[in-house]
Amino acid sequence: MEEQSKRVVVTGFGPFGEHSVNASWVAVKELEKLGLGDRVDLNVYEVPVEYQTVQRLIPDLWIKHKPQLIVHVGVSGMASAITLEKCGHNKGYLGLDNRQFCPDTHCCVEGGPECLQSSIDMDVVCKRASAVGLDVQFTVSTDAGRYLCDFTYYTSLYESHGNSVFIHVPPLGKPYTAVQLGRALQTILQVILNMMEQSEDQINCDHKH
């Protein structure tokens, strides 16, 4: 029986503010070049920094691709390492987007829980990605920043029942190159897909007994 390929969607953001070139999209394009092997069907999207587009696009991506995993990448001017975000937040969105818009409710999903956690253990991902020995640093965080990154993560976690990941990358050259960022994303995704496979094997194994 031939093994089914896994579908993975990865998004980066378009330009905003001082980020006329958004390192997140540059990193995602590098990842696309590197690929994730023959068994992974990788689809990448550039997301505009707009609340309303995110609210429409993220559910559409889930419906269109039915991916096993969706990974969102954003840039953070405060990051100096590749930062794995553990959770998304529902409230506190006051910053205006590229269209000078901000949700009236200042939240993602009215009545939704304040915080949604990824079902993927980011501490384990961080440890395993760090052990690969790339020339980049990995770290974890519980605050994705209450702007479009956090908003996207929460929206995606809500849609996917936790099967989403958010990764913050530093701006280009501060300190990493596009190639380093692309390799770092490739490593993280390979680690996560292996973890998902192991837990599937565990479930199948439990069913046999």
N, C-alpha and C positions, 0 to 999 in steps of 0.2 A: 504494500500500500504506500503510495507516494505521500510524503509529508506535505501538508498544506502550507502555503506561504503565509506569513503573518503580514497584516496590513498595518502600517504605521503612518500617522500624519504628524508632520512637524511644521510649526509656524514660527516665523520671525516677524518683527515689526518694521514698518516703514519709517521714514524720517519724522522727527519732531523736535521742536525747540532747537537746542544747540547741536543736536545729533543729526546733521544733514546727511551723514552716512550712518545708518543704524547698524552697529556691530552685530546685533542679533540676526539680522537678515543675511549679512555677509557670512556669519558663522554657519547659518542654515544652508546657504548656497555651497559652502565648502563641504558640509556634510553630504549634500546631494552628490557632489563629485566623487567623494570617497565611497558612498553607498554603505549598505549594511549587509551585503552578501546576497546571494541568489534567492535565498528563502524569505527575504523581506521585501515586500512591495512598499516602497517609500514614496510618500506624496508630500510635497512641500508647498507652503502658501505664505505670501507676504500679507500681513494684516495691517490695514491703516490704523493710526492711533486715534480711533473714534469709538466712543462708547456704543452708539447705536449700531454701527457695523459689526462690532464684536457680538452684540446680543443676537444679531441675525445670523452671522457667519458661523459661529461655533456650533450651534445646534445643526446647521446645514451640513457641516463637515462630518458630524457623527452620523447623520442620516445617509449622506452620499457614500461614505467609505466604510461605515461600520467597522472602524479600526479596533484592533486589540489594544492599541495604546495611542494616545495623542500627547505630544510633547510641545509645549510652548516655550519659546526662547525670547527673552527681553534683555535690554541693556540697562545697566545701572551705573551711573557716574560714581557711585560710592563703593562699588565692588572692586576688589583687586584680585579676587579669586573667582573660580567658577562656582556659583552659589546655587545649591539645590534647595528649592523652597518646599517646605513640608505642608503648608496649608494656605488656603485662600480666605479672604475676609469679605463679609457681605456689606458692611456699612463703612461710612467715612469717606466717601468719594466726593471731594470738593474741588479738585483740580480740573480746569477746563481742557478739553481735548483739542485736536487740530481744527475742529470746526467751531471752537469757542463754546462748546456744549458741555453740560454736566447734568447728570440725572437729577430731576427735581427731588426725588426721594433720597438721593445720595447713597443709594444701595443697589446691589445687583439684582436680587430676587426678593421681592416683598414677602415677608413672612418666612423667608428661608433662615436656617440656622446661622448664627453669627460667624462661625468658623467651620470650614470643611477641610478635612485632612485627606491627603493622597493615600490610597490603599497601598502604595508602594513605599516600603521602608527606606526613607532617604538616608538614614544613618548608615544602613548596610550598603546602599549604593555608593555613598561617599567613601566608605572604607575600601570597598572593592575597586572603585575607580582609581583611588589613590594608590592602591597596591600594584596597579599596572605599570607604574613608573614613568608616566609621561612627564614632560617638563612644565607642568602646570599644577596649580594648587586647587584643591576642591574643598568646599566647606558647606555647612547646612544653615538654614535660616527659617524662622517662623514668621517673618514679616516681609511680604512681597511689595510693600510700599504704598498701598492705597491709591494707586493710579491705574493706568490701563493694564499693566502687568498683573496686578492683584485682581483686578476686575475680570480679566480674561481667565485667570486661573480658577477663580470661584465659579464663574459661569460654566467652565469646562468640567470642573469637579461635580457640579450640580447635575450636568447633563450625563456624565459618564459614571455616576455613582462611585467616584473615587479613582477611576482608571486614567488619570491625567497626571502629568508632571510639569512643573515649571522650573526653568533654569535661567538664572541671571548671569550674563557675561559682562566683563568690564568693557569700556570703550576700546576700540582698536589701538594697539600700541601701548596700552596702559594696564599691564605690560605685554599682552600677548598679540601675536600676529593672527591674521585670518586663518592660516593653516593650523596653528596651535589650537585655536577655538574650534575649528571643524573637527580636528582629531579628538578633542576633549568631548564634544557632543557624540561622536561616533562611539567612543569608549563608554560613556554613560548609557547610551541606548543599548549597546551590546550587553552590558551588565544587567540592565533592567529586563531585557528580553530573556536572558539566561535565568534570571530569578523567576520570571513568570512561567518559564518552561518547567523549572524545578517544582514550583508549587502545583502546576498542572499534573506533573508526573506523580507527585505526592497524592493528589486527589484521586487520580486513576488507580494508583496502588492501593489506596484505602478502600476503594470500591470493590477491588478484586478480593479483598480478604473477607 
